[in-house]
Amino acid sequence: MFFINPFKGLRPTKENASSVTIASTDHLSEEMKKDLLKNNPWNYLNVFNEENEQKSKEQFDLMKEKSVIKKDKNLSFYLYKISKENISQVGIVGTAKLSAYDNLHIRGHEEIFFERSQKRMKQMDNLNAQIGPIYAVYPDNKTLNDLVKNELVKSPACSFKGMDKSKHEMWIVDDEKKISQICDLFNSINRIYIADGHHRMDALFKLSKIKQHQNPNHTGKEAYNYFMIAIFPTSQARILDYNRLIKDLYGYSPDDFINEVKIKFNVEKQNSSFKPNKPQIFGMYLNKQWYSLELKEKPHQNLFHIVNLDINLLHYYLLEPTLGIGDPRYDNRIDFLAGFHGLDGIEKKVDSGEAKVGFALFPTQIENIISFADKKLNMPPKSTWFDPKPLDGLIAYDFE
């Protein structure tokens, strides 16, 4: 088998695509979730029922029985275009062997938490399927990019606007010659990087091992030895800022807090919302006022052994020493806000009293992610927010 392979996808029919698929739950309010569960029985949210595994499996089987979702007859690659705010990215959905993750042809950058991984594994084991792809990027390859571009002149198999306000389109490539070309090109690239889906990836790897041990006739060719992946060119991936919200000022009054910040930072009031346009500059929102923050002295080179990420700098020079914030994975005084909420998202949280101060950061760069992954290092928690992302349910991969 090749590094990246075609498969027979399990997909919603064209008329059901928009109602079956779900975006990242960050895009869904509790009200939206309740509405989907109540009024849209075929939405995959009804399948992700953690409290009743039997009901989840029955609902998934019913979707297949009623032909809401159907399995393709031919081995195919799937071209997946996501468009939002005058930007677009086009990826290839296929399968990869799980051993490629183990031998670092597929590289990750995120720390894995046992409970989250176990939850994903339990869900996929119950359904015997992977409902959403691992989102990854590959180093740009002109030949592959051109091949994809030429396919997009055809009419897509489906096209609709998702709940994430992005346009989602998919094309099917089942021509054997083109499939062979794509396989050969990915063999020459031979390395890709996980952007989103690290816990799902870990869960798939563990589930595969369990299935291997349960199968006395295991050959290595079974479907559970592979996983579904959506791979986009590095140049097309868009990473948004991942901002910080702090729930209290550690006992400081707002004026005293600003005076403390001024010890290490140049602090300037801004007349409007302030979004950093380069690294090592920060926005701060406090008492209905935006400020810009810039370190007075350059940080020590490679203070964090690989690269001085803004997230680390903010924590090291301000959040920890001034506000007493500990490990962000466990400290309940810090919260995180993905960049798609915009700066007004920070303002709403602070103005409502949910947080006392908010910090806007410059987005982590794709080069940083690749550097961490190549060195087998984990990035700090909540470092990246890729947007837009592939939907769950637009295509699924069963292990049958």
C-alpha distance (Angstrom), angle and dihedral (degrees) to the residues before:
residue distance angle dihedral
M1 . . .
F2 3.78 . .
F3 3.79 129.4 .
I4 3.83 90.0 -103.1
N5 3.80 118.4 23.9
P6 3.83 140.4 -171.7
F7 3.81 119.7 -112.9
K8 3.79 142.1 179.2
G9 3.77 104.2 -93.9
L10 3.77 125.2 -148.3
R11 3.81 103.9 -134.8
P12 3.79 140.3 171.7
T13 3.78 115.2 -110.8
K14 3.78 114.8 -99.1
E15 3.80 93.7 -100.9
N16 3.82 92.2 48.8
A17 3.81 99.6 44.8
S18 3.80 97.7 96.4
S19 3.80 95.0 45.4
V20 3.82 97.4 43.6
T21 3.80 99.4 49.2
I22 3.79 126.5 79.6
A23 3.78 132.0 -158.2
S24 3.78 125.9 -139.0
T25 3.80 107.6 -60.1
D26 3.83 88.3 -119.3
H27 3.80 85.8 75.9
L28 3.81 92.7 52.5
S29 3.78 124.0 80.0
E30 3.81 119.1 -151.0
E31 3.79 87.7 -105.7
M32 3.82 91.4 54.1
K33 3.81 91.1 49.2
K34 3.80 92.2 51.0
D35 3.80 90.2 48.3
L36 3.82 92.2 51.0
L37 3.78 92.8 47.9
K38 3.78 92.5 48.4
N39 3.80 103.3 38.7
N40 3.79 105.4 26.0
P41 3.82 111.4 54.3
W42 3.81 93.0 174.4
N43 3.79 96.0 55.6
Y44 3.80 112.4 112.7
L45 3.79 89.1 -125.3
N46 3.82 84.7 79.1
V47 3.80 89.0 57.2
F48 3.81 94.2 51.0
N49 3.79 92.1 72.7
E50 3.78 106.8 149.3
E51 3.80 94.4 -178.3
N52 3.80 97.1 54.3
E53 3.80 116.5 34.8
Q54 3.79 93.7 175.6
K55 3.79 91.9 54.4
S56 3.83 90.0 48.6
K57 3.79 91.9 52.7
E58 3.80 92.6 45.4
Q59 3.80 91.1 50.7
F60 3.82 92.0 48.9
D61 3.82 91.3 48.8
L62 3.81 90.5 47.4
M63 3.82 90.8 54.2
K64 3.79 88.3 56.2
E65 3.79 93.7 42.7
K66 3.82 92.1 51.5
S67 3.85 90.5 45.7
V68 3.79 92.2 -120.1
I69 3.79 83.0 133.0
K70 3.80 123.3 25.9
K71 3.78 134.5 -170.2
D72 3.80 116.3 -122.5
K73 3.79 116.8 -117.8
N74 3.81 96.7 -142.6
L75 3.78 131.5 59.8
S76 3.78 104.0 -106.7
F77 3.76 147.2 169.6
Y78 3.79 115.4 -135.4
L79 3.79 123.3 -142.7
Y80 3.76 110.2 -148.1
K81 3.81 121.5 -164.6
I82 3.80 121.4 -170.9
S83 3.81 118.5 -173.1
K84 3.79 128.6 -172.3
E85 3.80 135.6 155.7
N86 3.81 95.7 -6.9
I87 3.79 93.3 -49.1
S88 3.78 128.4 101.1
Q89 3.77 139.4 -178.2
V90 3.78 128.5 -163.4
G91 3.76 120.7 -157.3
I92 3.78 138.5 176.1
V93 3.79 120.1 -120.2
G94 3.79 115.3 -151.8
T95 3.78 139.7 125.5
A96 3.78 130.4 -88.3
K97 3.77 131.3 -165.0
L98 3.80 112.9 -102.3
S99 3.80 89.7 -132.5
A100 3.82 87.1 69.3
Y101 3.82 87.5 66.4
D102 3.78 91.1 49.5
N103 3.82 93.8 50.3
L104 3.83 93.8 44.7
H105 3.79 99.7 -111.7
I106 3.80 80.7 121.1
R107 3.78 108.8 45.4
G108 3.79 131.7 -163.9
H109 3.78 134.6 -166.3
E110 3.80 105.7 -165.9
E111 3.79 132.9 94.3
I112 3.81 113.5 -116.0
F113 3.79 121.0 -131.7
F114 3.80 114.4 -152.9
E115 3.82 98.8 -138.6
R116 3.81 94.3 50.5
S117 3.80 91.4 47.8
Q118 3.81 92.6 47.9
K119 3.80 91.2 50.1
R120 3.81 90.8 54.0
M121 3.80 92.4 45.7
K122 3.80 92.6 50.8
Q123 3.80 90.6 51.1
M124 3.83 94.8 49.7
D125 3.80 92.9 43.5
N126 3.80 90.1 53.2
L127 3.82 93.2 50.9
N128 3.81 94.5 33.9
A129 3.80 85.6 -137.7
Q130 3.79 144.6 87.9
I131 3.81 108.0 -124.3
G132 3.82 100.3 -170.8
P133 3.82 131.2 31.8
I134 3.76 127.1 -113.7
Y135 3.83 105.1 -107.2
A136 3.81 111.6 -130.3
V137 3.80 141.0 160.0
Y138 3.79 131.3 -137.3
P139 3.82 130.5 -156.7
D140 3.79 105.9 -93.9
N141 3.79 115.0 -91.2
K142 3.81 115.3 -171.2
T143 3.80 95.4 -154.0
L144 3.79 92.4 51.7
N145 3.79 93.1 43.3
D146 3.82 90.7 50.9
L147 3.79 91.9 48.7
V148 3.80 89.9 53.3
K149 3.80 92.4 45.9
N150 3.80 91.7 54.2
E151 3.81 91.3 54.4
L152 3.79 93.2 54.2
V153 3.82 93.3 70.7
K154 3.82 87.1 75.7
S155 3.79 122.9 82.4
P156 3.80 112.8 -88.5
A157 3.79 122.0 -116.1
C158 3.80 87.7 -126.4
S159 3.80 137.4 3.1
F160 3.80 127.7 -179.3
K161 3.79 144.9 135.4
G162 3.79 113.6 -100.6
M163 3.79 132.0 -147.9
D164 3.81 87.9 -97.5
K165 3.84 87.3 65.5
S166 3.81 90.3 -114.6
K167 3.78 125.9 124.1
H168 3.81 112.2 -118.5
E169 3.81 122.5 -161.0
M170 3.79 132.5 172.5
W171 3.81 134.9 -165.3
I172 3.80 126.4 -169.3
V173 3.81 120.7 -134.9
D174 3.80 110.3 -166.7
D175 3.81 100.1 146.4
E176 3.81 106.0 122.1
K177 3.80 94.7 -139.9
K178 3.81 93.3 52.2
I179 3.79 91.2 44.2
S180 3.79 89.4 54.0
Q181 3.81 90.6 49.8
I182 3.80 92.4 51.9
C183 3.81 91.4 47.7
D184 3.81 91.9 50.2
L185 3.79 93.0 47.4
F186 3.80 93.3 51.5
N187 3.81 88.8 47.7
S188 3.80 87.9 57.8
I189 3.83 92.1 47.8
N190 3.81 90.7 46.5
R191 3.83 97.3 174.1
I192 3.75 133.8 70.0
Y193 3.80 134.0 172.1
I194 3.80 128.2 -130.6
A195 3.79 110.7 -124.0
D196 3.79 99.7 175.3
G197 3.80 132.1 1.3
H198 3.81 104.9 56.3
H199 3.81 94.2 145.5
R200 3.79 91.9 46.7
M201 3.80 88.0 49.5
D202 3.81 92.4 51.8
A203 3.80 90.1 46.5
L204 3.81 92.0 51.7
F205 3.78 90.9 50.2
K206 3.83 92.6 51.6
L207 3.80 93.0 43.6
S208 3.79 90.2 52.6
K209 3.80 90.8 53.4
I210 3.81 91.2 50.9
K211 3.80 91.7 50.2
Q212 3.80 90.6 48.1
H213 3.80 91.2 54.1
Q214 3.81 91.4 47.0
N215 3.80 92.9 52.0
P216 3.83 113.9 74.8
N217 3.81 89.2 -172.5
H218 3.82 95.6 51.0
T219 3.82 112.0 155.2
G220 3.80 103.3 171.0
K221 3.81 92.3 -113.5
E222 3.81 96.4 88.9
A223 3.80 118.8 117.9
Y224 3.81 91.6 -112.8
N225 3.82 89.2 66.8
Y226 3.81 88.6 68.5
F227 3.78 136.4 56.6
M228 3.80 136.4 -159.3
I229 3.77 118.4 -104.8
A230 3.82 134.8 179.1
I231 3.81 109.5 -150.8
F232 3.81 122.9 -165.1
P233 3.83 130.2 -175.7
T234 3.79 112.0 -94.2
S235 3.81 91.4 -125.6
Q236 3.82 92.0 59.5
A237 3.81 98.4 49.4
R238 3.79 113.9 107.3
I239 3.78 119.9 -154.0
L240 3.79 118.7 -166.4
D241 3.77 128.6 -158.4
Y242 3.81 118.1 -86.3
N243 3.78 105.0 -147.8
R244 3.80 133.1 -157.9
L245 3.80 131.0 -127.0
I246 3.80 122.3 -169.1
K247 3.79 118.8 -158.7
D248 3.82 98.9 -148.9
L249 3.82 140.9 11.3
Y250 3.82 94.6 -118.5
G251 3.80 90.6 -108.9
Y252 3.82 96.3 -49.8
S253 3.78 122.9 127.9
P254 3.83 111.6 -125.1
D255 3.84 91.6 -104.0
D256 3.81 93.5 47.7
F257 3.80 90.5 47.0
I258 3.81 91.9 53.4
N259 3.81 90.0 49.0
E260 3.82 89.0 53.6
V261 3.81 91.4 49.6
K262 3.82 89.6 50.9
I263 3.80 90.6 63.6
K264 3.82 90.7 75.4
F265 3.80 103.6 13.3
N266 3.76 138.3 57.1
V267 3.80 102.3 -125.4
E268 3.80 121.5 -160.0
K269 3.79 129.2 178.5
Q270 3.80 114.6 -124.4
N271 3.80 127.7 -148.6
S272 3.80 92.5 -141.1
S273 3.79 141.7 11.2
F274 3.78 110.3 -45.3
K275 3.80 121.2 -140.9
P276 3.84 115.6 -179.9
N277 3.81 111.9 -120.0
K278 3.80 97.3 -167.8
P279 3.81 139.5 25.5
Q280 3.81 123.2 -75.1
I281 3.82 93.4 27.6
F282 3.81 118.8 106.2
G283 3.78 136.5 -166.6
M284 3.81 119.1 -140.8
Y285 3.81 126.5 -166.3
L286 3.79 117.3 -162.3
N287 3.82 131.8 154.5
K288 3.83 92.9 -6.0
Q289 3.81 90.9 -53.7
W290 3.81 129.9 111.3
Y291 3.79 121.5 -144.1
S292 3.79 134.3 -177.2
L293 3.80 117.9 -133.9
E294 3.79 126.6 -159.7
L295 3.79 126.2 171.9
K296 3.79 112.4 -109.3
E297 3.78 91.8 -142.6
K298 3.77 128.5 36.5
P299 3.80 111.2 -103.8
H300 3.77 117.7 -112.5
Q301 3.78 110.7 -84.1
N302 3.81 111.8 -98.4
L303 3.79 90.5 1.0
F304 3.80 86.7 164.9
H305 3.82 95.8 42.6
I306 3.80 97.2 -108.9
V307 3.80 113.1 31.9
N308 3.78 135.5 -16.7
L309 3.78 99.3 -113.7
D310 3.80 113.9 -165.0
I311 3.80 90.0 -125.4
N312 3.80 90.2 59.3
L313 3.79 93.7 43.7
L314 3.81 92.9 52.3
H315 3.78 90.5 49.0
Y316 3.81 96.0 44.2
Y317 3.82 97.5 45.4
L318 3.82 102.0 32.0
L319 3.80 121.9 3.5
E320 3.80 96.7 51.3
P321 3.85 103.5 35.6
T322 3.80 98.6 34.9
L323 3.80 104.2 29.1
G324 3.80 99.7 27.4
I325 3.81 94.7 -124.8
G326 3.79 111.7 165.6
D327 3.80 130.1 -168.0
P328 3.83 103.6 -15.3
R329 3.80 90.1 -144.2
Y330 3.79 91.1 67.2
D331 3.82 109.4 15.7
N332 3.81 107.8 105.4
R333 3.81 92.5 -161.2
I334 3.80 91.5 75.4
D335 3.78 127.1 67.8
F336 3.80 133.2 -179.2
L337 3.79 133.2 -133.7
A338 3.80 123.7 -164.9
G339 3.79 116.1 -129.8
F340 3.80 95.5 -116.9
H341 3.83 86.8 76.7
G342 3.83 87.8 65.2
L343 3.80 127.4 -146.0
D344 3.78 89.8 -63.3
G345 3.81 86.0 64.8
I346 3.81 88.1 63.0
E347 3.80 90.8 45.9
K348 3.82 92.7 51.9
K349 3.80 92.8 50.4
V350 3.81 93.2 49.1
D351 3.80 96.7 39.9
S352 3.82 90.5 50.4
G353 3.79 91.7 53.2
E354 3.81 94.9 -115.6
A355 3.80 86.2 118.9
K356 3.78 133.0 16.9
V357 3.80 98.0 -149.0
G358 3.79 135.2 13.3
F359 3.80 131.0 -158.4
A360 3.81 125.9 -153.7
L361 3.81 116.4 -153.7
F362 3.78 136.4 -164.1
P363 3.84 108.6 -108.2
T364 3.78 119.9 -96.7
Q365 3.81 109.6 -106.4
I366 3.79 125.1 -121.1
E367 3.81 89.7 -123.5
N368 3.81 89.1 61.8
I369 3.80 91.6 52.8
I370 3.80 92.5 50.2
S371 3.80 91.0 47.1
F372 3.80 92.1 53.1
A373 3.80 92.7 45.4
D374 3.81 93.4 48.3
K375 3.80 89.6 53.1
K376 3.83 91.9 46.6
L377 3.81 91.1 -118.3
N378 3.80 130.0 140.8
M379 3.77 120.2 -123.9
P380 3.82 119.5 -132.8
P381 3.82 115.1 -84.2
K382 3.80 116.8 -83.7
S383 3.82 92.9 14.8
T384 3.78 100.6 137.7
W385 3.76 139.2 34.7
F386 3.79 113.1 -173.0
D387 3.78 112.2 -157.6
P388 2.94 131.3 -140.4
K389 3.81 101.5 24.7
P390 3.81 134.2 -170.8
L391 3.79 114.5 -89.6
D392 3.77 123.9 -117.5
G393 3.78 113.3 -115.1
L394 3.80 100.8 22.1
I395 3.76 84.9 107.3
A396 3.80 130.0 3.0
Y397 3.79 134.3 -168.1
D398 3.80 118.9 -143.8
F399 3.79 123.8 -159.5
E400 3.80 94.4 -137.8
